Amino acid sequence: MEAFVSAVNDIVWSSALIYLCLGAGLFYSVLTRFAQVRHFKEMCKLLLSSNESSRGISSFQALAVSLSGRVGVGNIAGVAAAIGFGGPGAIFWMWIVAFLGASTAYAESTLGQIYKTEEDGQYRGGPAYYFDRCLQQKWLAILFAVSAIVACGVFLPGVQANAVGNAFTQVFGNGEMVATGFGEVGTYKLVALAVILIVLAFIIFGGIKRIAHFTQFVVPFMALGYIVLALIVVFLNLDKVPGIFSLIISDAFTAQAGFGAAIGWGVKRGIYSNEAGQGTGPHAAAAAEVDHPAQQGLVQAFSVYVDTLFVCTATALMILITKQYNVVGDLPAGQFIVQNVDAATEIGSAAFTQMALFNVFGDFGHAFVGIALFFFAFTTILAYFYIAETNVAYLNRYVKGGIPLVLVKLVIMFMVSYGMVNSSGYIWNIGDIGVGLMAWINIVGILAILFVAKPALMCLRDYEDQKKAGGKITFDPVKLGIKNATFWEERLAKQSTKKSTKQSKDAQ
């Protein structure tokens, strides 16, 4: 089974997808005139806006929900895997993916806002919705919805849970081994699993509001604490930092593990981590209460910076400064291109990161990574549930009798259990297949939308024009020639009716 999963992963993550992801980011960067740079100040300003309503969440809460999906195991274990399999140069390609991917994140999240709907008292949107309404290709929308449910409900939760289990084992050991249906599992890992399942059940049965309120406190706190520890490591080794950056950049083009390995692992882990182009970010973006779709698009672009340029770079610097890593290549089993730590250390886990912090902070470093992984992974699982739930809601338009949402919740909880007790390499490959499937469909789709209607670009120009003119920011899709943005058309009509009624009363 593991060999089959690995083979499928190699097909999904062929060089075509890697260069398509980079190409889409470059394409949107040029066409938006590098909005991810020009509007950096505006991104920060928009984060502070508070427009939470009974139907939607605030921009910051939407950022927190999307960051809960972005800031996860990919930032701790994923970066370690990128270095272990692709060498230090893989980090450079993660940076490139983040920089270019910020424009892709803007485009897909703006589209999520433009074509969102209001269903059962809450906002919903995402690739399935904009493929349906903008491209008017229901088959593509249904294909994405199915792939998102499979990826976020089945393939990806196990990656997060697996990393938590490995982190607990690294800190506490295995404890007494217990026979289960998955083989022998340590008691400490089972305790961690029980805690995750209990808290997960409590939150996912509370809907997007409960998820948003939980993540808006947990994600910033843990991300900030993690970055502070990384900065301490950097400042204690400030003399080594120029050499580390030089190593990353030089190895990106003359890679120890091979150029293909560096760019391949850098792009793969970069997309897994920051989700730009994956199609997952637009789901949370669509739930935000904003005055203009471009506003949330810019906020989501900023989240890519937080994820990769801040958190992933923090992990990479800690690992490389302390030299707590190995690099493998196409060599006979057991041989390393670079070996600094025990050969038995599992590359696909958070072990490199834990050893790096232990090297500086001792047992506290070990424990902190375990705690950080628990919260990062847990909030990511919450984000995956929300994405799966949104796509189930979309499919239920066409499925007679509907797909019971409780079934999705039970499947996610089962996959968390399954991922916790299986090997890292196997689980990461399953997760990569899920990411790759969504990325293929979403990137091809948003490039098609660019040629068909250019709504994300028109939105950006409209927002920029309104900012220059001053006054109240509004969004009129009809004026811009954007069709099927029914939520915004109805909203504008209601606002116009209220204004007319108020003027009539004032006249009387």
Number of C-alpha atoms within 10 A of each C-alpha: 7 13 9 9 16 18 12 15 20 14 13 20 21 12 14 11 21 22 14 16 26 21 17 19 25 21 18 24 22 12 12 19 12 17 18 26 15 11 16 14 10 14 21 13 11 16 20 11 13 15 15 17 11 10 17 22 27 22 28 22 28 30 28 28 32 29 30 29 32 30 32 31 28 31 28 28 28 27 34 33 28 31 29 26 25 28 32 32 30 35 33 24 26 29 19 20 31 31 24 25 32 32 33 35 33 36 32 31 34 31 33 31 34 31 27 27 21 15 12 9 10 17 24 29 28 34 33 29 29 27 25 17 19 22 17 13 15 15 12 18 26 20 15 26 26 19 21 30 23 17 24 29 28 25 24 27 31 30 32 27 30 26 31 32 28 25 28 23 18 19 20 14 14 18 13 10 14 12 9 10 8 10 10 12 19 18 16 19 23 20 12 18 22 13 10 21 16 11 11 21 15 11 16 20 13 10 15 25 18 13 23 25 14 18 28 18 12 15 24 15 12 18 20 13 14 18 17 13 19 23 16 14 22 18 12 11 13 13 11 15 15 9 12 16 17 12 17 22 18 15 22 26 17 12 21 21 26 19 18 15 22 29 28 24 28 32 28 24 27 31 28 25 27 34 28 34 34 27 28 30 33 32 31 33 37 30 30 28 24 24 14 20 28 27 24 33 31 27 29 35 33 25 26 33 19 19 25 28 18 17 23 27 21 22 26 25 24 26 26 22 18 21 16 22 26 23 22 21 18 12 10 8 8 8 13 17 15 15 15 12 13 10 13 7 13 18 24 22 29 27 26 31 27 28 24 26 26 19 18 16 16 13 14 14 20 23 20 21 25 24 17 22 29 23 23 28 29 26 29 28 29 27 30 26 25 24 29 28 28 24 25 21 21 21 19 14 11 10 11 8 8 12 15 12 14 12 10 20 18 13 14 27 24 17 18 27 22 20 28 26 24 19 17 22 17 17 26 26 21 23 22 25 22 25 27 24 21 25 29 21 19 24 24 15 22 25 16 15 18 16 9 11 15 17 22 27 19 17 25 22 14 18 19 14 12 15 12 8 10 9 8 8 14 15 21 17 20 13 8 12 11 19 16 17 20 18 17 23 15 11 13 16 13 12 11 12 12 12 12 12 12 11 11 10 9 8 7 5
